Amino acid sequence: MRTIGLSNRQKRIAEIVRQNGPITGEHIAEQLNVTRAALRSDLAILVMGGILDARPKVGYLFTGKNTLGMLMEEISGILVGDVQSVPVAISNEKSAYEAVVTMFLEDVGSVFIIDKDNWLVGVVSRKDLLKAATNNAGDLKNIPVIMVMTPLSKMIVVESKESLVAAARKIIDNEIDSLPVIKVIDEKLKHYEVVGRITKTNFTRVLVDLAEGKGGNYHK
């Protein structure tokens, strides 16, 4: 089940109640400079979500979920497909030099390698290319990219339907900077189509958006 992200105003309401509860709807409205009627749907969502408790003649009470808890709920509901970037790939028939050119033109830290059928076969990073250049006196034009890439058998992949948290765990546990987002065509034959990429930048952007109250963008 997907978690519905709270709007920026709903988060502000929850924080007001946390700090000042029990508090009436009228007093909440005063702090937000809106009418009580304008808050009716927001308060209903917060109560139904278990974040607030409404008591007759008392007002609204905070149930104990803190801001961090609400943030984690939103993150847990975001899928890789919601935030993935466009992948950058080149043919396995290209040279290491062409991988360098592609990497800098596209401003990415790694390039995925695909075969003639567009199946993923490997990935090459800046570190791989730097090592190859050092070992070959800087001449990469005559070195096939397949000679310097990390093959698919040693790669960590992720699917669009997986949670963002699961992808982050793979990046942390394997000490890598990015993951290819794949569509499995044939698991037995390892035929994977690259449909995206997920990087540390993607995670940072999500955290910033959530902090600015834009979490609903990921739950459309």
C-alpha positions as CSV (number, residue, x, y, z in Angstrom):
1,M,0.0,0.0,0.0
2,R,1.3,3.4,-0.9
3,T,1.5,6.0,1.8
4,I,-0.2,9.3,1.0
5,G,2.2,12.2,1.6
6,L,1.0,15.0,3.8
7,S,0.7,18.5,2.4
8,N,2.9,21.3,3.7
9,R,-0.1,22.8,5.6
10,Q,-1.1,19.4,7.1
11,K,2.5,19.1,8.5
12,R,2.2,22.6,9.9
13,I,-1.1,21.7,11.6
14,A,0.4,18.6,13.1
15,E,3.4,20.5,14.5
16,I,1.1,23.2,16.0
17,V,-1.0,20.6,17.7
18,R,2.1,18.8,18.9
19,Q,3.4,21.9,20.5
20,N,0.2,23.4,21.8
21,G,-2.3,20.6,22.2
22,P,-5.0,20.2,23.2
23,I,-6.0,23.1,20.9
24,T,-9.2,23.9,19.2
25,G,-9.7,24.2,15.4
26,E,-10.3,27.9,15.7
27,H,-7.0,28.5,17.4
28,I,-5.2,26.4,14.8
29,A,-6.9,28.5,12.1
30,E,-5.8,31.7,13.8
31,Q,-2.1,30.6,13.8
32,L,-2.3,29.8,10.1
33,N,-4.3,32.9,9.2
34,V,-7.1,31.0,7.6
35,T,-10.7,30.2,8.4
36,R,-11.8,27.2,10.4
37,A,-13.7,25.9,7.4
38,A,-10.6,26.0,5.3
39,L,-8.9,23.5,7.6
40,R,-11.8,21.0,7.8
41,S,-10.5,18.6,5.2
42,D,-6.9,18.8,6.5
43,L,-7.9,18.1,10.1
44,A,-10.1,15.2,8.9
45,I,-7.1,13.6,7.0
46,L,-4.8,14.0,10.1
47,V,-7.4,12.4,12.4
48,M,-8.2,9.5,10.0
49,G,-4.4,9.0,9.6
50,G,-4.0,8.6,13.3
51,I,-1.7,11.6,13.6
52,L,-4.3,13.7,15.6
53,D,-7.0,12.8,17.9
54,A,-10.2,14.9,18.1
55,R,-12.0,15.2,21.4
56,P,-15.3,17.0,21.9
57,K,-15.1,20.1,24.1
58,V,-11.3,19.6,24.4
59,G,-9.9,20.0,20.9
60,Y,-7.2,18.3,19.0
61,L,-4.4,16.2,20.5
62,F,-1.2,14.9,19.0
63,T,-1.1,11.1,19.1
64,G,2.7,10.8,19.5
65,K,3.9,10.6,15.9
66,N,6.7,13.1,15.5
67,T,7.8,15.0,12.4
68,L,10.6,12.4,11.7
69,G,8.1,9.6,11.9
70,M,5.8,11.3,9.4
71,L,8.8,11.9,7.1
72,M,9.8,8.2,7.3
73,E,6.2,7.2,6.4
74,E,6.4,9.4,3.3
75,I,9.8,8.0,2.3
76,S,8.7,4.4,2.7
77,G,5.9,5.0,0.2
78,I,8.1,6.3,-2.6
79,L,9.2,3.9,-5.3
80,V,12.3,3.9,-7.4
81,G,10.2,4.6,-10.5
82,D,8.9,7.8,-8.9
83,V,12.4,9.4,-8.8
84,Q,14.6,7.6,-11.2
85,S,16.7,9.6,-13.8
86,V,17.2,9.0,-17.5
87,P,19.9,6.3,-18.1
88,V,23.0,7.0,-20.1
89,A,24.3,4.0,-22.1
90,I,26.7,3.1,-24.9
91,S,27.3,0.0,-27.0
92,N,29.7,-2.6,-25.9
93,E,31.4,-2.2,-29.3
94,K,32.6,1.3,-28.3
95,S,36.0,2.2,-26.9
96,A,36.9,3.3,-23.4
97,Y,37.7,6.8,-24.9
98,E,34.1,7.0,-26.2
99,A,32.9,6.2,-22.7
100,V,34.9,9.1,-21.4
101,V,33.4,11.5,-23.9
102,T,29.9,10.3,-23.2
103,M,30.4,10.6,-19.5
104,F,31.5,14.2,-19.7
105,L,29.0,15.3,-22.3
106,E,26.1,13.8,-20.2
107,D,27.7,14.9,-16.9
108,V,27.3,11.5,-15.2
109,G,29.5,9.5,-13.0
110,S,29.0,6.2,-14.8
111,V,27.8,4.9,-18.1
112,F,25.9,1.6,-18.7
113,I,27.1,-0.7,-21.4
114,I,24.5,-2.5,-23.6
115,D,24.8,-5.1,-26.4
116,K,23.4,-5.1,-29.9
117,D,20.0,-6.3,-28.5
118,N,20.0,-3.4,-26.0
119,W,20.5,-5.8,-23.0
120,L,22.5,-4.5,-20.1
121,V,26.0,-6.2,-20.0
122,G,28.0,-3.9,-17.7
123,V,28.8,-0.5,-16.3
124,V,31.9,1.7,-16.4
125,S,32.7,4.4,-13.9
126,R,35.1,7.3,-13.7
127,K,37.3,5.2,-11.4
128,D,37.4,2.4,-14.0
129,L,38.4,4.8,-16.7
130,L,41.0,6.6,-14.6
131,K,42.6,3.2,-13.8
132,A,42.6,2.2,-17.4
133,A,44.2,5.5,-18.5
134,T,46.9,5.2,-15.8
135,N,47.8,1.7,-16.9
136,N,47.8,2.6,-20.6
137,A,49.6,5.9,-20.6
138,G,46.4,7.8,-21.1
139,D,45.6,6.1,-24.4
140,L,42.0,4.9,-24.2
141,K,41.1,5.1,-27.9
142,N,42.3,1.5,-28.7
143,I,40.9,-0.1,-25.6
144,P,37.4,-1.7,-25.9
145,V,35.1,-0.5,-23.2
146,I,34.3,-4.2,-22.3
147,M,37.9,-4.5,-21.1
148,V,37.4,-1.9,-18.4
149,M,33.8,-2.2,-17.4
150,T,32.3,-4.0,-14.5
151,P,30.3,-7.0,-16.0
152,L,26.6,-7.6,-15.3
153,S,27.5,-10.6,-13.1
154,K,29.1,-8.3,-10.6
155,M,26.5,-5.5,-10.8
156,I,23.8,-4.6,-8.3
157,V,20.5,-3.7,-10.0
158,V,17.1,-2.4,-8.9
159,E,13.6,-2.4,-10.5
160,S,11.2,0.6,-10.7
161,K,8.7,-1.2,-8.5
162,E,11.1,-1.5,-5.6
163,S,11.0,1.0,-2.8
164,L,13.4,3.9,-2.6
165,V,14.5,2.7,0.8
166,A,15.5,-0.7,-0.6
167,A,17.5,1.0,-3.3
168,A,19.3,3.2,-0.8
169,R,20.1,0.1,1.3
170,K,21.7,-1.5,-1.8
171,I,23.8,1.6,-2.5
172,I,25.0,1.8,1.1
173,D,25.6,-1.9,1.6
174,N,27.6,-2.2,-1.6
175,E,29.4,1.1,-1.3
176,I,28.5,2.3,-4.8
177,D,27.3,5.7,-6.2
178,S,24.4,4.6,-8.4
179,L,22.2,1.7,-9.6
180,P,20.8,0.8,-13.0
181,V,17.0,0.6,-12.9
182,I,16.0,-2.4,-15.0
183,K,13.0,-4.1,-16.6
184,V,13.4,-7.8,-16.4
185,I,12.8,-9.4,-19.9
186,D,14.1,-12.9,-19.1
187,E,15.5,-13.5,-15.6
188,K,17.0,-16.9,-16.6
189,L,19.0,-15.5,-19.5
190,K,19.7,-12.2,-17.6
191,H,18.1,-10.1,-20.3
192,Y,17.6,-6.7,-18.6
193,E,16.5,-3.5,-20.3
194,V,17.9,-0.4,-18.7
195,V,15.0,2.0,-18.0
196,G,16.6,4.4,-15.6
197,R,19.3,5.1,-13.0
198,I,19.1,6.0,-9.4
199,T,21.9,7.9,-7.7
200,K,22.8,9.6,-4.4
201,T,21.6,12.9,-6.0
202,N,18.1,11.4,-6.5
203,F,18.0,10.6,-2.7
204,T,19.2,14.1,-1.8
205,R,16.6,15.7,-4.1
206,V,13.8,13.6,-2.4
207,L,14.8,14.7,1.1
208,V,14.9,18.3,0.1
209,D,11.5,18.1,-1.6
210,L,10.0,16.4,1.5
211,A,11.6,19.0,3.8
212,E,9.9,21.7,1.7
213,G,6.6,20.0,1.8
214,K,6.6,18.7,-1.8
215,G,6.2,15.1,-0.9
216,G,2.8,14.8,-2.6
217,N,4.7,15.1,-5.9
218,Y,5.8,11.5,-5.5
219,H,2.3,10.0,-4.8
220,K,0.4,11.1,-7.9
